Amino acid sequence: MEPIISLKKLGRSFNAESVALKNIDLEIQKGEFVCIIGTSGSGKSTLLNMISGIDKPTEGSITKPANVAMVFQNGALLPWFTALENVALVIESQQKTLTKKAVQIEALKYLELMNLKLFADKYPHELSGGQRQRIGIARALAVNTEVLLMDEPFSALDTATTIELHTELIKIWKETGKTIVMVSHSIEEAVTLSNRIVIIENHTVGHIFPIEIPLPRHEQSVQFMSEVNKIRAVFLKK
């Protein structure tokens, strides 16, 4: 099976003394949920930005769908647009023949998927951090693509909201069959969500861990903690 994303000898340098990434070889299959973790400055967000097209490699190659969706850490919503308008903007840009009413119906469908239908007319400043991030995910889901990229989307949220969004994200992943690539700073979060974890160290792929624990996963289980401790030992080199 051909991978949906293929990175070959990928590198990103800003100058001779500043190397963000080097010799990245990675294949991601259709329908996978891959988490990328690494220390601050390791290049994990740069890698995601190159897959998205926000940034360009200085060496190597990327094979990926022409169109991918991105969820940013802070939601990156337009503050002068309502929740509905933020999602509708994406749909309008892709389906220019739709009427305004049809666009609104489609946008409401994605807000409802994220349990936000009742907040469609609210502006970002009227919503909680978790609600804003839900809109960001709804907007990304509205993009006509098989690939969803997420850059530490839950790092600024409280624990209860994060757990709730983890559950919703797994449900969406299973229902849509999308390929998800997510940058995370948390080993526990990566084990909770993904079926493969990629550790970036020394600016390249250091280790890859398949996660074969059945979903849903429970942090209190022996199998979960064993997986976390195994990855942490490698991550912290203990």
Summary of the structure (lengths in Angstrom):
residues: 238
radius of gyration: 18.2
end to end distance: 36.5
largest distance: 58.8
contacts: 733
relative contact order: 0.17
helix: 39%
strand: 25%
